[in-house]
Every structure is written in C-alpha cells, then in structure tokens.
Amino acid sequence: MENQANMPAAPGNYTENQMLGVMLVGLGEYSSGQLGPALKETKHCCLKAVASGDPAKRKKWQQEYNLKEEDLYSYDNFDDIKNNPGIDIVYIVLPNSMHAEYVIRAAKAGKHVICEKPLATTVADCQRMIRACQEAGVKLSMGYRLYFDHFNQEMMRLGQEKVMGNIKRIIADDSMDVGEKNQWRLKYQLSGGGPLVNNGVYCVRAAQYVTGEWPVAVSARFLPKTDPDKFKEVEEGIEWEMEFENGLIASCVSSYSRNGNLLRVEAENGWFELEPAYEYEGLKGKTSQGDMDFPAVNQQAVQMDDFAICLKNKEESRIPGEMGLRDVQIMTAIYESAKTGKKIKLQLAPADNLIHI
Ligand code: NAD
C-alpha cells in the first residue's frame, strides 16, 4: 500500500546482516523480565529505544542496555520517534486497552509494530489498528511467542497433519493466581476482561493451531466468584467450548484464582499433550507413544528475530494483526455467550486469511 503524503516513509530495504532497532513501549514485568533480556540474544534486531512514563525507569534501562539519551522517550514525546531512523520496530507492551492508541501512533510515525496480546479490547479497535498499519505501509505482528516454541510446534504438526487420525477432543486450561487486588488486570477499563483475555487467549489460539481450523461457534459460562470484592470488574473464571465445522469441541477454562497450564488433544489413534503448555520455559510434552524431547528456546528472542527477518525479506509475519483480530472476535463472542447463556455463531474475517492459523 502507498504511504500517505503526510506520513514518514516506512522503514524498509534492510540488508541481510542489519540489526533492526527495537523500541519497547511500557517497561513493566514482561519487558523487564522477558523482552529486554531476549533482545540481548537476538541476532537480527536489538534494543534501540524505550518509552516509559517514569524517568527513573528510563534511566535504569539506559544504564543496563547502554542506550543513548535521545533514545529515551516518555508518552508525551512518543510521536517524535518519527524523527528517529534508528527505530525500525515498536513493540507495544502496555495494558491491553492502551494497545490501540500506541499501535496507531507508532504506525503513523512510520514504524513497523509488534503488539502484545490481546491485540485490543474491542473488535473495532483491532480493525482501526490494522487499517492504520496498512495505510502507513508498515507491518503489524502479534506477540504470540508460542509459535516459536518446539513443543507447541509439535502440537501443531501432530494435529494439523492428523498424525494420530482425526481429533476427537481438545482440552485447554490456562489459569493463574492473579495476585494483588489493585493491578490493571483487575480493572476493566485497562484490561478489557479477566482471565479469558489475558490467559485464555492462549487456549483460544491453541485450539486453532492444533486443528488448523477456525471455530464456527462458541458457548461459555462464567464460573462462580469466590472473591466478589477482588473480582468486581472482571470475571474470576470462565469456561467455554469452541466448536469446529466437523463437530469437534475444544473445552477450555481459564481462572484467576488457581494455577493451571494444559493443552491435551485426543485423536482417533492416540493422544498428545503439553503440561505446562504456555510457559516461557520448562514445557513438557507427552504422547500416547512416548515423551516429547525438544531443546529449549528463548521464545521471545526467536519471535522478534522472526519478525525482523520478515521485514528484511518483505514477507508477512506468520502471526499478523489479523490473527489477533480473529482472537478478539472469538473472545468477544465467548463473553456474549457467557452473558446471554446462548451459543454464539461466529462470522470471522474473510477466508483468504485462512493461512494464518
Ligand atoms: P505490567 O503491569 O508489569 O506493565 C505494564 C506497564 O505499562 C508498566 O510499565 C506501567 O507503568 C505501564 N503503564 C502505562 N500506563 C499505565 C496505566 N494507565 N496503568 C497501568 N500501567 C500503565 O504488565 P505486563 O505484565 O508487562 O503486561 C503488559 C502487556 O504485555 C499486556 O498486554 C499483557 O497482556 C502482555 N503480556 C504478554 C505476555 C506474553 O507471554 N506474551 C506475558 C505478560 C504480559
């Protein structure tokens, strides 16, 4: 797509050996614990800049990652990144409802974007974000790190290639004890939902990448609240079914008041499962034929390198914004079903995006 006249040119024409500059926006736990350290291991990109509202945090990152003063941004001067040619990729790691604003601002500054999950808190926001990136001629990728983990890749292979025959049943659980009461994850305005959108999104995604298909309907129920004061604004737990065209059901659950981390697939001639399935490391896989054995990878490092390689080769990311949009459409329907008690039929994005499973 052509750049609009008033927009800076999108970065492009990279050389094979170039280290693309990444900017992290939001220096909370995920950036500090995972993405920053991963960017010390990446081979196609490196940390170039950060944005945070906290000057002390910016200073700390400057020292740890040897950043230049002019590469430290606040949210107020964020738009000045358009004048910083060293930034190629902006990675949005803010609370969920802030993703839309910052993805759009990054796109308007002519930067390629990675956005954390969930892409946004509404379908309309997802569509605006995708449109803004298209109009700016920049690429939008999701932070779906499990696409780069060998155990989850094996689940995709076993399921999509029907190695053990047709899938009969999928069971998925991603739950965590959410912890203290005042965090943004428990505030609807910032999170857009409870465990479904923060953890359950992994189950929603896994059911699709194991089958290689999109669901056609969902039904769901909220679980009873054991701490109604803590869970005033979002659900404490939710269980849902995703129904596929051939009648296959994925039974999923996600809770904020216990731990759980399972992806199990039962097929005609055997079963395969991961437990834990969605962690950063320490994944374990078993099949009815024996244990899985794969080397550990730094999921985030491979994920960011993969996007950098896509940009160098001018290829689409295999985890594009459209995939994030589809998951938000599905989760919106799951909430609608839990609220109304009705099964909700899904009408997802056009079929030519089917390659993005
Ligand atoms: P966090 O609370 O640790 O960090 C959020 C950051 O946003 C903080 O630096 C905070 O200062 C900043 N912020 C700016 N405005 C804010 C506001 N109004 N309220 C609260 N914080 C504000 O959260 P996190 O765990 O780093 O999560 C950030 C994003 O990353 C979320 O979208 C989350 O879903 C995603 N995430 C993804 C993974 C993954 O495995 N892919 C893991 C954790 C988090």
Boltz pocket constraint, residues with backbone or C-beta under 6 A from the ligand:
constraints:
  - pocket:
      binder: B
      contacts: [[A, 26], [A, 27], [A, 28], [A, 29], [A, 30], [A, 31], [A, 53], [A, 92], [A, 93], [A, 94], [A, 95], [A, 96], [A, 116], [A, 117], [A, 118], [A, 143], [A, 144], [A, 145], [A, 184], [A, 190], [A, 197], [A, 198], [A, 278]]
      max_distance: 6.0
